[in-house]
Amino acid sequence: MKAAVLKSFGSPLVIEDVPDPAIGTGEVIVDVVATRVLSYMNEVLDGTRNYALDLPIVPGPGGIGRVRAIGPDATRLAVGDWVFCDPTVRSRDDSVAPDIALQGLTAAGPGGILLQKHFRHGSFAQQMRLPTENVKRLGAITSEEATRWCALGTLLVPYGGFLAADLRPGETVLVSGATGNFGSAAVSVALAMGAACVVAPGRNEKILDDLVRRFDDRVKPVRLTGNEDDDRESMRRAAPGPIDCVFDIMPPSVSPTVVRAAVMTVRAYGRIVLMGGVGMAGGAGLELPYPWIMRNCISIHGVWMYPPDAASRLIALVRAGLLRLDEYKATAFDLDHANEAVEHAAANGGPFKLTVIRP
């Protein structure tokens, strides 16, 4: 098969023929029809993000495709099924605290590295091999629709955060980082899950206005000034009532004070979800007052990715018409132009934008 291979950090992807993946028990082979390109994939491939990748490797986290072959333990999947390829691979020998690798992207710890040695190659290829449990049926779609269904990979991240926080219909949510790619996805996911209101702070007024245009007055925009106390008060005033849940997805470049201003708007007995990157680039971490957390009975959820059943549940939200994929504008490249796709994704990130490779 044809694949885009990363042979050394900082070098272009090499488009070449590689051996077809061989199926084993507990595995599925999928013909990749479309796969998204992360806006920061260039930083993964050049080594800037220092992601754990054992080279050479075919990168690419997840995608949309059709089942090519199934193992003997599959009872529901059939050859030809349209599926979502979930890149979050978990070890099967510890269900309580499984090791995790993001297939085609990175791995967490020594256990994740061991997983990556087998489930290593990602979706920048014509075929990929996945664990059976990572292949989620979509139902009938067309090849053209596969491009937009790639948005599932972005939407699943905030969905995992809101599942961890047990977001309930009618609640008020604040999304810290609402003007970014994952943050704007969080706004749409929260509303699809039944949030009555989403407070959306940010500095980019154009994007804030666009969020209101897309989702009407359920979104309450807040223009940030950089003053922690003033911004916190502005966010609280924008909400129609107490803020039940704060979701943070700010990138590593953001100051912890910006995140703290948002996090500390949550009501007593409220929940906080941390999925962003504060401190990951070597800067200061997030400092929160111990007495405030204790006396207000604040629940803080650190969340990486999402539970195993999240993809199927999110697909059901899309099928029910509660979550709209047509919010996303996609630009597609063929596999021969994978390097151009990576460059395009880096230059064209932002809310409701997709860069996709169609192998």
N, C-alpha and C positions, 0 to 999 in steps of 0.2 A: 504494500500500500504506500501511498504518498503521505509524507508527514513533514512538519516544520520542526527541526531539531535544534535545541540549544546545546552547543558543544563547549562553549566557554563563556563566562560572564563578560559582557561588554562587546561580544561579537554578534553579528547579525544571525538570525535564524537561518539554518540551511534547509532548503526544500529538497528532499531526496526520497528515494524509495527505501523503505525499511521492512523487516519481516512483519507479516500479519500477526496480530495477537492470537495466541493459542488459548482455547477455553479449557477451564478446569471445573471441577465440582464446586458449586456455590458461586459461579461466575456467569456473566452474560457478555456477549460481544454485541456492540451497537455500531451501526453505520451512522457516522456523525453527519448531520445535515446542516446544522448551524451552531455556532458557539460564540459567546460574547468575548470581547477583549476588554479586560479591566483598564480603567483610565490610567492606572499606575503600573501597568504591565511592563512598560519600558524600564521602570526602576527595579522591577524584579529581575528582568533579563540582564541589566547592566551591573547587578550586584549591589546597588545602592541600598536596597531594603534588607539585604543580608538574609534573605529567605533560605531555609534549609532545602536545597535541591542537589541531589546527587547526579552530576553530569556524566555523560550526555543524557538529555531527557527531552521528551516531547511535552512542552508546556500546554496550559489551557485548562482552567477549572470548570468542569461540567459542560453541559450543552444539551441540544435537542437532536434526537435522531430516531432511527427505526431499529428494532431488534433484528439482529442478523442470526444469532445462535444463542441457545439457552442451555444451561446445565441440567442434569437429571433431577435436581432438587426444586426446580421451578414448577409451580402448579397453576399459576394464573397468567403468566406472561406467554406470549406466542410470537413466533417469527412474524415480522411485519408490523408489530405494535409501535405506535408513536409513543416515545418516552422522554422524560427528563432525566438526564444523567446527573445525579447528586454527587458533587465532588468530595463531600465530607465523609471520608472512609474511617470507620471505627473498628478497633480490634474486637474480635469475637470471643476472646477468652477472659474478659472482665467486663461484665455488663454494668457494674456499679460505677467504675471509673475507667472507661475505655481509653486507650491511646488513640490519637487522632492524626490523620494526615489529610491534607487538602490535595487531592490527586491532581498532579500537573501544576502545583503552585508552591506548597511548602509542607513542613511536617513539624509537629510539636514534640520535642524531647526525643530521647533515645528510642522509645517505643514507636513514636511516629515515624522515625527514620527506618525502623524495621518494616513497618507497613509500606513505606514508600519503595522499598526494594522490590516489592511485588506489584502493588497497585501504584505504579510510578508514572506511566505515560498518560498525558492528558488528552485534550480534545482538539488540539491543532493537528489533526490527522483524519484520514478517511474512516478509520475504525478505532474504537477503544474498548478495553476490557474493564469491567466493573464488578464489584460484589453484587450478587443478585438483589440484595436489599436496597441497593442504591439506584436501582432502575425503577422509576415511577411512571406508571401509565398516565398518558394525557387524554386518551380518547382520540377521536378522529380529528385531524387537522390537515391542512394542505402544506406542501413544501414551502410555499411563500409565507404562510403563517408561522412557520418554524422560526423565522428570523425574530419576530416580535416576542415569541414565547421565551426567547433567551433572557428576557427581563426577569424571569423567575429567579435567576441567580442573584440579582440585586435585591429583589423584594424579600427573599427569604431571610436575609440578614436581620433587618428590623423586625420581621415577623417572629423570629426566634427570640428577640429581646422582649417583645410584648407578650409572648407566651410565657416566658419566665416570670414576668411581672403580673401575670394573670389579669391582663387588661380586660375590663368589662364594659359592655354596652352602656352608653350614657355618661361615661367618665370624661374628665378633662385631662388632656395630655399636653406636655410641653416637649417639643423636639429641639434639642440643642444641636445645631448643625443642619437646620432645615433647608438651607439654600444649597447644600451639596448633593451629590449623586445619591448616596445612601440616605441622607437626611430627607430629601424630597420623597424618596421611596417610603420612608417611615411615615410621612404625613399621609400618603395615600393608603398605606396599610392600616394605620390607626383608624382612619375613617371607615375603611372597609370592615374592620372588626367591630364597628359600632360606636367609636368615640363621638361624643356630642360636640366636642370642640378640640382643636389643636392650636396651641399657641406656637407661633413660628418666629423665633428671633433670628436676626441676621443683619448684615451690613449692606447686602446687595438689594436695593429697593426694587430693581427691575424683576428679580427673581421672586421677591416677596409678593409683588403685585401679581405675578403670573400664578403663584400658588392660590391666591384669592380668586383669580379668574377661573382656574380649573375647578376649585372645590367650594366656591362661594363663601358665605360669611361663617361657615364652620371653621375656617382658618382665620386666626387673629394674628396679623403680622406685628412685629416689634422691631423697630430700628435701633440697633445697638450703638452705644456711644463709646464703649471702652471703660466707662466708670462702673466698677463692680456694684456698688450700692445702688446707684441710679438705675442701672440696667435691671437689677433684680426687682426693684420696685415697679419699673415699667412693665416687666413681664407679668408680675402679679396683677397689676391693674388691667392688663389686656384680657385676662381670663374672666369669664362670667361668674366664676365661683372658685373655690379651692382647687388647686392643681393636684390631681390624684396620682399622676405618674409623670416622671421626667425621664426622657430617653436621650442619652448623650452618644453622639456619633462623630464628634469633632476629631479632626486629623491631628497627627503628632505636632504639627507646626503651631498649633493654637496655644495661647497662654493658659495655664491652669486657672487663672482668675476668671477668665471668660466662662469656663466650664462650671466653676464653683458658683458663679452668679446665677446660672440657670438651675443647677442642682438644688440649691438651697431655697428655691421657690416652692418646693413640694410641701404639701400640707402635713400636719401631724398624722402619723400612721400611714403616710404615703409611701410610694415605692420609687426607687431610682434604678435605672438600667444603664450600666456602663459598657459600651461597645466601641468606644472611640480609641484614640491613640495617645492621650496625654502621657508624657513621660517616656514613650517608647523610643524616641529619638535621642534619649540621653538627658533631656531637660528635667525640670522639677516635676514631681508627681502631684497628684491631687490631694490637698490637705483639707479635711473637713473636721469641724469641731466635735470632739467626742461627746460633750454634754448635750449638744443639739441633737445628735443622732440618738443618744440614749433616752433623753427625756421626751422626745417627740416620737419615739418608737418607729424610727425610719428603717425601712428595709432596703438594703443595697444589693443589687444583683449584678455581679460580673458575668457577662455572657459572651461566649465565643461561638459563633455560628448558631445552631438550632438543633432541636431534638430530631430523632430519626423519622418521626411521622409528620414533621412539619411540611415537607414538600407536597405530600398528598393532600393535606388539609388546605394548603395555599392554592393548589390547583382547583380544589372544590370552590374556593372563594371566587376564583376567576370564572369558572363554569357557571356559578350562580349569578354572575353579573355584578357582584359587589366590588370587585377589583378589576379595573380596566387596563388591559395591556396596550390599548390604542393610544394611551397617553404618551407612549414612547415613540420617538422618531429614530429610525435605524438607518445606518449606512453599512452596506455589506461589501466585503472583499472576497475574492477566491483565495484558495490556499497558496497559490503561487505568489500572491501579494501579501503574505502574512506580515512581513516587516513594515510595509506601508500601512497595514491595519493597526499595528502597534503605535506607529507614529501618529496616525489619525486619532486614535483613542486618547493619547496624551494631550493632543491639541484641542480636542473637542469633548472634554468631560463636562459634567454638569447635570442639572436636573433633567430627567426624562430623555436622555440621549443614550443611544446604543451604538457601539461599533461591533460588527459581527463578521466572523469568518465563516464562509460556507464551503467546506471541503468537497 
